[in-house]
Amino acid sequence: MATFDFDGIPLYYEDHGAGAPLLILNGIFMSCASWAAFTPAFAAANRLLLLDLVDQGRSGQVDFEYTQELQERAVVAFLDHLGLEQVTLCGLSYGGEVALRLATRHPERLSKLILSNTCAYTSPWLRDIGHAWEFAMASHDGHAFFKTCIPYVYSPAFYEAHYDWASAREELFVRSFGPAVYDAFARLTRSAETFDERAGLPGISVPTLVISAEHDFITPLANQLELVAAIPGAHHVMIQDSGHAAMYEKPAEFTAAVLGFANAATEGIKVL
């Protein structure tokens, strides 16, 4: 819907609905377009803000290496651009890592924090998955990219049940993605290699929800439980029978968890 200038890089964003602002940050292979089916539900009660980070979707691509510190500054610049003091910040996977950087360094800008399929640091497991992705991306071959990067994002049962859909997406990627897209994906992947927010987790004071998936092979459940244990008072929801792409496999459960936490009163409810 619009762009704004961040350090000379045009960043694309969408602004839907009205109400308490809810900003969603994407996973590496996602973009604002990934949320089209969710927009009516999310914008019904909230001002839904979607942002393509640097090298994502319709935002500008760069010709230099960076870390997630760049994305953190981009999100702060975006909030300043819109004149927003605080938002509920929801981050998925890579976007959740950027959201954690905001929570530990700019807590005053968050009213609530939602982390979906996210971990506290880039483990050797996740780093080497990223390296495999980079090899596939360097080939600029859509089939190699899809076969290496995409099946493991889903649970085995979902992938088997929707194999025709997945095959159609593979062909779409082959037709739509060129070398520049694969190079951007690779920069995004490398930017997360040094990610480690474990030391800052105990200092997070904003109300936090961690959404996990039972069959997440990218950010395993054990890593997500580390977030729950380390963030004071963190709430936890596990979506069963789902993989890393929980939003696609279980959209109703994902939407209920995000909107329920974003809009529920977290203070003043006393049961005992």
C-alpha positions in Angstrom: 0.0 0.0 0.0 2.9 2.4 0.7 6.6 2.7 1.2 8.9 4.8 3.4 12.5 5.6 3.2 14.9 3.9 5.6 18.5 4.9 5.2 17.9 5.2 1.4 16.1 1.8 1.3 12.4 1.8 0.3 10.5 -0.4 2.7 7.0 -1.6 1.7 4.2 -1.8 4.3 0.5 -2.2 4.5 -1.9 -0.5 7.0 -5.3 -2.1 7.5 -8.3 -1.4 9.8 -8.4 0.6 13.0 -8.0 0.0 16.7 -5.0 -1.0 18.8 -2.0 -1.4 16.5 -0.7 -4.9 15.8 2.5 -5.1 13.8 3.5 -8.4 12.3 7.1 -9.2 11.2 7.7 -12.0 8.6 9.7 -15.1 8.4 12.5 -15.2 5.9 10.5 -16.5 2.9 7.4 -14.5 3.7 6.2 -11.0 2.8 3.2 -8.8 3.3 1.4 -10.8 0.6 1.6 -13.9 2.9 -1.1 -12.3 5.1 -3.7 -11.7 2.5 -6.0 -14.4 3.7 -5.6 -13.3 7.3 -6.1 -9.6 6.8 -9.9 -9.4 7.2 -9.8 -11.2 10.5 -6.8 -9.4 11.9 -8.0 -6.0 10.8 -11.5 -6.4 12.1 -10.6 -5.4 15.7 -7.0 -4.0 15.2 -5.0 -1.6 13.1 -3.0 -4.3 11.3 0.4 -3.3 10.2 2.5 -5.4 7.9 6.1 -4.7 7.0 8.5 -6.2 4.5 11.9 -5.9 6.1 15.1 -5.2 4.1 15.5 -7.7 1.3 11.9 -9.0 1.8 8.9 -8.9 -0.5 8.4 -5.6 -2.1 11.0 -3.7 0.0 14.3 -2.7 -1.4 17.2 -5.1 -1.8 20.7 -4.2 -0.9 24.2 -5.0 -2.1 25.9 -5.4 1.3 26.0 -7.9 4.2 24.3 -6.9 7.5 23.0 -8.4 10.7 19.6 -8.2 12.3 20.6 -5.0 13.9 19.7 -3.4 10.6 16.2 -4.9 10.7 15.8 -3.7 14.3 16.5 -0.2 13.3 14.2 -0.5 10.3 11.3 -1.4 12.6 12.0 1.5 15.0 12.1 3.8 12.0 8.8 2.4 10.8 7.2 3.1 14.1 8.6 6.6 14.1 7.3 7.1 10.5 3.8 6.3 11.6 4.1 8.3 14.8 3.4 5.2 17.0 4.7 5.1 20.5 3.7 1.5 21.1 2.4 -1.6 19.3 1.7 -5.2 20.0 4.6 -6.8 18.1 4.1 -10.3 16.6 7.1 -11.9 15.0 7.3 -15.2 13.2 10.6 -17.2 13.0 13.1 -14.6 11.6 10.6 -11.9 12.4 10.4 -13.2 15.9 14.1 -12.8 16.3 13.9 -9.2 15.2 11.0 -8.8 17.6 13.2 -10.1 20.5 15.8 -7.5 19.6 13.1 -4.8 20.0 11.9 -6.3 23.3 15.4 -6.3 24.8 16.5 -2.9 23.4 13.4 -0.8 22.9 10.9 -2.2 25.4 9.1 1.1 25.6 7.9 0.7 22.0 6.0 -2.6 22.8 2.7 -3.0 24.6 2.8 -6.8 24.1 5.1 -9.3 22.5 4.0 -12.4 20.5 6.7 -14.9 19.3 5.6 -17.6 16.9 8.0 -20.5 16.0 11.0 -18.5 17.3 14.1 -19.3 19.2 16.4 -17.3 21.5 19.6 -17.9 19.5 21.0 -19.5 16.3 22.0 -22.9 17.4 24.4 -25.1 15.5 21.4 -27.0 14.2 19.7 -23.9 12.9 23.0 -22.4 11.6 23.7 -25.5 9.5 20.1 -25.6 8.2 20.8 -22.0 7.0 24.0 -23.1 5.4 22.1 -25.8 3.4 19.6 -23.2 2.4 22.5 -20.9 1.2 23.9 -23.7 -1.0 20.5 -24.1 -2.7 20.0 -20.4 -3.0 23.4 -19.9 -4.6 22.4 -22.3 -7.4 19.6 -19.9 -8.5 17.6 -23.0 -9.3 14.0 -22.9 -8.2 13.7 -26.7 -7.9 16.9 -27.0 -5.8 15.7 -24.2 -3.6 12.3 -25.6 -3.0 13.4 -29.2 -2.4 16.1 -28.1 0.1 14.3 -25.3 1.9 10.5 -25.8 1.9 9.4 -29.4 2.8 10.9 -29.2 6.3 8.9 -26.0 7.0 5.8 -28.1 7.2 4.8 -31.2 9.3 5.0 -34.5 7.4 1.3 -35.1 7.6 0.4 -31.7 6.2 2.9 -32.0 3.4 1.6 -35.4 2.4 -2.0 -34.3 2.6 -1.3 -31.1 0.5 1.3 -32.5 -1.9 -0.5 -31.2 -5.0 -0.6 -27.7 -3.4 3.1 -27.9 -2.5 4.0 -29.0 -6.0 2.1 -26.1 -7.5 4.1 -23.7 -5.2 7.3 -25.3 -6.4 6.4 -24.5 -10.0 5.3 -21.0 -9.0 8.7 -20.4 -7.3 10.5 -21.6 -10.4 8.6 -19.2 -12.6 8.6 -16.2 -10.3 12.0 -16.1 -8.5 15.1 -14.8 -10.2 18.7 -14.6 -9.0 18.1 -11.3 -7.1 15.4 -12.9 -4.9 17.6 -15.9 -4.1 20.5 -13.6 -3.2 18.2 -11.6 -1.0 17.1 -14.8 0.8 20.7 -15.7 1.3 21.6 -12.3 2.9 18.6 -12.6 5.2 19.7 -16.1 6.2 23.3 -15.0 6.9 22.1 -12.0 8.9 20.7 -14.3 11.5 23.9 -16.4 12.0 25.1 -14.2 15.0 21.6 -13.9 16.6 21.7 -14.6 20.3 19.3 -12.9 22.7 19.6 -15.3 25.6 21.2 -12.9 28.0 18.5 -10.3 27.6 15.5 -12.6 28.0 15.2 -12.3 31.8 14.9 -8.6 31.5 11.8 -8.7 29.2 9.0 -7.2 31.2 6.3 -6.7 28.5 3.5 -9.3 28.5 4.7 -12.1 26.2 3.1 -15.1 24.4 5.1 -17.8 22.8 3.4 -19.9 20.1 5.0 -23.2 19.4 4.3 -26.0 17.0 4.5 -29.7 17.9 6.4 -30.8 14.8 8.6 -27.8 14.2 11.8 -29.0 12.7 13.3 -25.6 12.0 13.0 -24.1 15.5 12.3 -27.2 17.6 9.9 -27.2 20.5 12.7 -27.5 23.0 14.2 -24.2 21.8 10.9 -22.5 22.0 10.4 -23.8 25.6 13.7 -22.1 26.5 12.0 -18.8 25.7 9.0 -19.6 27.9 11.3 -20.5 30.8 13.6 -17.5 30.5 11.1 -14.7 29.9 9.4 -13.7 33.1 5.7 -14.6 33.2 5.7 -15.7 29.5 2.5 -17.4 28.4 2.7 -20.4 26.1 0.4 -22.0 23.5 1.4 -25.1 21.5 -0.3 -25.8 18.3 -0.6 -29.6 17.9 -0.1 -31.6 14.7 1.7 -28.6 13.0 5.1 -27.8 11.7 7.1 -24.5 11.6 4.6 -22.9 9.2 1.9 -23.1 11.9 0.0 -20.1 10.5 -0.7 -22.0 7.3 -1.2 -25.5 8.7 -3.6 -24.3 11.5 -4.8 -20.8 10.6 -7.8 -20.8 12.9 -5.7 -21.8 15.9 -2.9 -19.3 15.0 -5.4 -16.5 14.5 -7.2 -17.2 17.8 -4.0 -17.3 19.7 -2.6 -14.0 18.3 -5.8 -12.0 18.5 -6.8 -13.4 21.8 -3.6 -12.4 23.4 -3.3 -9.1 21.6 -6.8 -8.0 22.7 -7.3 -9.7 26.0 -6.8 -7.8 29.3 -3.7 -9.1 30.9 -4.2 -7.2 34.1 -7.1 -7.2 36.5 -8.3 -10.7 35.9 -8.2 -12.4 39.3 -9.5 -16.0 39.6 -8.1 -17.0 42.9 
